[in-house]
Amino acid sequence: MKRTELHVVVGVGVAGCLAAIARSRAGYAVIVLERERARSAGTYPVCTQTSNIVSENHSGAEYPFDPQSARDCLDGRIANDRFFPELIYSGKTYSRIIASQSMMNDGHDIVGQCRSNMDVLRAHYAQRCQEDPANAVFGEPSAICREIPDVPGVRDVAAGFLTPQRGMNPVLVSTVLDWELRQCGVDFREGSTVTAIDRRADGRYLVEYTAADGSAESVIADQVSLCVATAAFGMARRLNPTLTFPRLFMALREILYVDLPDGTDKNFTCLKLEDSYGGMLSPINEHCAMIYHPPAAHIMNIVMDPETCEFPDEYTHYLTAGHPETEKRAEWTLTRLRDFYPELARSEILGAYLKVAINTVADSRVRRNIGVFGVQPGATMTVLPKWAMCVVNARNELRLALEHSVANGNVEAGEVDELLAASVRSCWETRPAWADSDEACTAQATKHAINMNVPEVLALRFAGQNRAISG
Ligand SMILES: Cc1cc2nc3c(=O)[nH]c(=O)nc-3n(C[C@H](O)[C@H](O)[C@H](O)COP(=O)(O)OP(=O)(O)OC[C@H]3O[C@@H](n4cnc5c(N)ncnc54)[C@H](O)[C@@H]3O)c2cc1C
């Protein structure tokens, strides 16, 4: 790099964390501006909003109705496997995708649908492995997707499938990303709410924000990366009023953490398909699980106003004051999932979370990857409909940033490919001292659970896994 540029990343859910890490590794000086503040000393408030309830590192297996989403997710899963350390899985093994018997009985061939999706995944993985042997992160293409004879301890099963999809622990994801941001030397400014961004005559950006002490601050950046989830559309449109987005759906969803007073013998996620027949049991450890039942979880779906790009007023209200049906829907989820998962018989709800999912279609069976937007030269926007695409999108947004630096004469064109490859290399090349101590690792993760407003019990890993942290 001929001249070190200053880049500002706005928002640090998983998209912003990855953008900040990738840009730093590429040699840029990076300032992160994040609205939230840490509640635990010595931590950064990362992934405290939508990213605090994510439990599945998808591989496309959950989209049997949409081959393109399946392929996108598998690409994301390969990139994530090369980036994140084993710790994020907290001892969980591969998720079980389950076709429901009751759905078959009602005349929907969900087993056949899953089987043909397995063919899509196998073929796509084989192609990726052929393109680059380093993509063979799950082993032999013929072995990565297979039907299994049974899923013990689950009711209403017509067929089970084992695929590269894997459950993870969002608190451990934050723990890893916090460490990596520190390794990269990112200037992290928490409690900083960005209020305006303007492109100056010299092509650089004036970023104005309210700082943690309430003062009005600003910084001039060579480039900016907008990673503020739904708020990014409005910010991007203000920077470039000619920018157009696809029709965007914002779906209000509810997801729960529950306790497991009788434990569980499943150290994997059960993703039982589909809609009223379906429900996810995602044990985070033996004490706690995330659960989801689509008809109870899907509260509302609103199309974003294409002109203002504003967040719907009702959502702002529900996210702060709660939705009147939150409790009823939580009970509905738990009651329905008890039909499938016996370990929930005595479970109680630890927390119900309202979140907004983004998509370009109304149908939750079809998931469109929105990709990365070049808003203006030197300004990108990354909105992730799926956590699973985080590393792929970070690489794509860095490519745009590097191309802009090449145009400005700050980076040699010949450097770009090497910088891109280095920017998404594995985390934990330098391992934290606490990685080898169960107690210290759990203490670190507990601090993030507090920041993320999720039950502290999430900080525990499956028994017997505490020592199995590898890089
Ligand atoms: C119920 C539900 C379950 C899901 N489960 C999965 C799953 O299992 N697997 C999967 O792949 N995906 C899942 N997703 C999708 C996943 O949650 C998102 O793709 C991902 O978390 C989005 O991350 P993000 O960084 O874009 O946004 P966020 O995590 O929301 O981060 C945005 C950040 O921007 C900050 N911010 C906002 N405004 C400002 C401002 N003005 N100034 C400064 N900072 C600001 C916020 O504080 C926040 O930290 C799920 C979504 C929902 C709704």
The ligand as an SDF file (V2000), in Angstrom:
LIG
                    3D

 53 58  0  0  0  0  0  0  0  0999 V2000
  -35.0510  -14.5680   14.0700 C   0  0  0  0  0  0  0  0  0  0  0  0
  -33.8330  -14.5900   13.1920 C   0  0  0  0  0  0  0  0  0  0  0  0
  -32.9970  -15.7210   13.1830 C   0  0  0  0  0  0  0  0  0  0  0  0
  -31.8710  -15.7570   12.3500 C   0  0  0  0  0  0  0  0  0  0  0  0
  -31.0880  -16.8740   12.3380 N   0  0  0  0  0  0  0  0  0  0  0  0
  -30.0680  -16.9700   11.4490 C   0  0  0  0  0  0  0  0  0  0  0  0
  -29.2650  -18.1570   11.3930 C   0  0  0  0  0  0  0  0  0  0  0  0
  -29.4400  -19.0980   12.1760 O   0  0  0  0  0  0  0  0  0  0  0  0
  -28.2660  -18.2080   10.4680 N   0  0  0  0  0  0  0  0  0  0  0  0
  -28.0300  -17.1780    9.6010 C   0  0  0  0  0  0  0  0  0  0  0  0
  -27.1560  -17.3190    8.7310 O   0  0  0  0  0  0  0  0  0  0  0  0
  -28.7310  -16.0030    9.6820 N   0  0  0  0  0  0  0  0  0  0  0  0
  -29.7440  -15.8950   10.5710 C   0  0  0  0  0  0  0  0  0  0  0  0
  -30.4690  -14.7300   10.6570 N   0  0  0  0  0  0  0  0  0  0  0  0
  -30.0150  -13.5510    9.8860 C   0  0  0  0  0  0  0  0  0  0  0  0
  -28.9050  -12.8410   10.6940 C   0  0  0  0  0  0  0  0  0  0  0  0
  -29.4200  -12.4770   11.9380 O   0  0  0  0  0  0  0  0  0  0  0  0
  -28.4050  -11.5790    9.9660 C   0  0  0  0  0  0  0  0  0  0  0  0
  -28.0130  -11.9380    8.6530 O   0  0  0  0  0  0  0  0  0  0  0  0
  -27.1620  -10.9490   10.6280 C   0  0  0  0  0  0  0  0  0  0  0  0
  -27.1870  -11.0520   12.0230 O   0  0  0  0  0  0  0  0  0  0  0  0
  -27.1130   -9.4820   10.2410 C   0  0  0  0  0  0  0  0  0  0  0  0
  -25.9310   -8.9250   10.7590 O   0  0  0  0  0  0  0  0  0  0  0  0
  -25.6040   -7.3850   10.5340 P   0  0  0  0  0  0  0  0  0  0  0  0
  -24.2190   -7.1620   11.0070 O   0  0  0  0  0  0  0  0  0  0  0  0
  -25.9300   -7.0120    9.1280 O   0  0  0  0  0  0  0  0  0  0  0  0
  -26.6900   -6.5940   11.4470 O   0  0  0  0  0  0  0  0  0  0  0  0
  -26.7340   -6.3560   13.0370 P   0  0  0  0  0  0  0  0  0  0  0  0
  -26.2360   -7.5350   13.7720 O   0  0  0  0  0  0  0  0  0  0  0  0
  -28.1110   -5.8980   13.3390 O   0  0  0  0  0  0  0  0  0  0  0  0
  -25.7150   -5.1610   13.2750 O   0  0  0  0  0  0  0  0  0  0  0  0
  -25.9970   -3.8060   12.9390 C   0  0  0  0  0  0  0  0  0  0  0  0
  -25.2020   -2.9170   13.8810 C   0  0  0  0  0  0  0  0  0  0  0  0
  -25.3210   -1.5580   13.4820 O   0  0  0  0  0  0  0  0  0  0  0  0
  -25.4170   -0.7470   14.6560 C   0  0  0  0  0  0  0  0  0  0  0  0
  -26.0260    0.5430   14.2680 N   0  0  0  0  0  0  0  0  0  0  0  0
  -27.2750    0.7610   13.7830 C   0  0  0  0  0  0  0  0  0  0  0  0
  -27.4540    2.0740   13.5250 N   0  0  0  0  0  0  0  0  0  0  0  0
  -26.2990    2.7080   13.8320 C   0  0  0  0  0  0  0  0  0  0  0  0
  -25.8440    4.0580   13.7500 C   0  0  0  0  0  0  0  0  0  0  0  0
  -26.6300    5.0480   13.2860 N   0  0  0  0  0  0  0  0  0  0  0  0
  -24.5890    4.3480   14.1620 N   0  0  0  0  0  0  0  0  0  0  0  0
  -23.7600    3.3760   14.6130 C   0  0  0  0  0  0  0  0  0  0  0  0
  -24.1360    2.0780   14.7110 N   0  0  0  0  0  0  0  0  0  0  0  0
  -25.3820    1.7460   14.3120 C   0  0  0  0  0  0  0  0  0  0  0  0
  -26.2870   -1.5870   15.5890 C   0  0  0  0  0  0  0  0  0  0  0  0
  -26.1520   -1.1870   16.9370 O   0  0  0  0  0  0  0  0  0  0  0  0
  -25.7170   -2.9870   15.3200 C   0  0  0  0  0  0  0  0  0  0  0  0
  -24.6380   -3.2920   16.1830 O   0  0  0  0  0  0  0  0  0  0  0  0
  -31.5780  -14.6480   11.5120 C   0  0  0  0  0  0  0  0  0  0  0  0
  -32.3900  -13.5030   11.5480 C   0  0  0  0  0  0  0  0  0  0  0  0
  -33.5120  -13.4670   12.3690 C   0  0  0  0  0  0  0  0  0  0  0  0
  -34.3560  -12.2330   12.3780 C   0  0  0  0  0  0  0  0  0  0  0  0
  1  2  1  0
  2  3  1  0
  2 52  2  0
  3  4  2  0
  4  5  1  0
  4 50  1  0
  5  6  2  0
  6  7  1  0
  6 13  1  0
  7  8  2  0
  7  9  1  0
  9 10  1  0
 10 11  2  0
 10 12  1  0
 12 13  2  0
 13 14  1  0
 14 15  1  0
 14 50  1  0
 15 16  1  0
 16 17  1  0
 16 18  1  0
 18 19  1  0
 18 20  1  0
 20 21  1  0
 20 22  1  0
 22 23  1  0
 23 24  1  0
 24 25  2  0
 24 26  1  0
 24 27  1  0
 27 28  1  0
 28 29  2  0
 28 30  1  0
 28 31  1  0
 31 32  1  0
 32 33  1  0
 33 34  1  0
 33 48  1  0
 34 35  1  0
 35 36  1  0
 35 46  1  0
 36 37  1  0
 36 45  1  0
 37 38  2  0
 38 39  1  0
 39 40  1  0
 39 45  2  0
 40 41  1  0
 40 42  2  0
 42 43  1  0
 43 44  2  0
 44 45  1  0
 46 47  1  0
 46 48  1  0
 48 49  1  0
 50 51  2  0
 51 52  1  0
 52 53  1  0
M  END
$$$$
